[in-house]
């Protein structure tokens, strides 16, 4: 009888300890897609225009590309605000057929959608051409070389879910003109939370609503800062340029 009481007391103590422990999950081990030798391939194909002579000019071309599990890129889109000497088109041409190092989940390569910047400069304190794994929207917080979240394409992506609607007119990524933007927070486990519309006026209200729902069902390779997985914002963008 005494022994039974001791066991009951010990078991009750273990239950209290177990209840106080944090929930432990088997989180995926992830690695974002990286540029590999892409910078050398790009540098060999792009010629900086005369406007860069004298070292007074820096231009960023903002890009998005799909990186297959083989590392091969496709569907590349680019946007340039400055319209300097056709650097956008040169960049697109140079990126055609370029391979990256693919993203990984638990050691297995997975296809992802990557957003990045190509920065052209002749300031003398940096290379003429740089590839940065983000669009720079969080640069003041994380520095210039953080990895932005990368959308996983081993499941249906948010844009495909939007474009499946017969009324869908928006095109993916940035361009001149009207935009619909929906922001979410990519958590360290690759799930997205706190989704809300940044631009939702007129026709974009319906688009924003569909994107919000689609984003909640999307998985990401989470953002990385100084080799540490970091919770980070992601912005889904539609443009309506004809």
Secondary structure, 3 states (H helix, E strand, C coil): CHHHHHHHHHHHHHHHHHHHCCCCCCCCCEECCECCCHHHHHHCCCCCCHHHCCCCCEEEEEEEEEECCCCEEEEEEEEECCCCCCHHHHHHHHHCCCECECEEECCEEECEEEEEEEEEECCCCCCCEEEECCCCCCHHHHCCCCECCEEECCCCCHHHHHHCCCCCCCEECCCCCCEEEEEEEECCCCCEEEEEECCCCCCHHHHHHHHHHHHHCCCEECEEECCEEECEEEEEEEECCC
